Amino acid sequence: MQTRKTGNAKGIDVSRYQGMIDWKSVKADGISFTFIKASQGQRYVDPTFITNAKGVRAAGVLLGAYHFVDATSVEAAKAEARHFAEVLEQVGGAKGLDLPAVMDYENNPGNLSKTLISTVALAFLLELERLTGCKPIIYTGNAFAANFNASLGGYPLWIARYSDTRVPSDTVTWKCWDIGNTAIAAR
């Protein structure tokens, strides 16, 4: 996959783990967009989602949101997509975001096959798109991306960048990423 270029927009992803964030400082550091964790599984809502969304908007940073997938079946994936869509309504829905909604799928606690991982991911993405009218983005780590088959290649890829120097490898499904994130510490 491609390396970053100095002219690329810089973005971050955050959740409750970053604590209170000074969004004006984030903006001053050159961050132009952020994706905030909204939900996980079929019931969890990140307790900082609304506060962070308000802070991002007040600072003039572009707002996106993500859902961390726990599903191990098609039915559970669709239920998770419905939950995410409901949580997004608290900030004006998926169309109220500045950036597409994101499916964060980067681990396999259910020990699913590669085929089932792709089936679960596609079920989530199709249901979310049906509910919101917006095509979502896939967020995953480089190693986990190798689990996804060609059925997911039409979705934009946001690749986790755990290092500023390591360039992600090509995968069967993607040869380039659309978004590469930057880590953030609490501010």
Summary of the structure (lengths in Angstrom):
residues: 187
radius of gyration: 15.7
end to end distance: 30.9
largest distance: 43.7
contacts: 584
relative contact order: 0.18
helix: 36%
strand: 20%
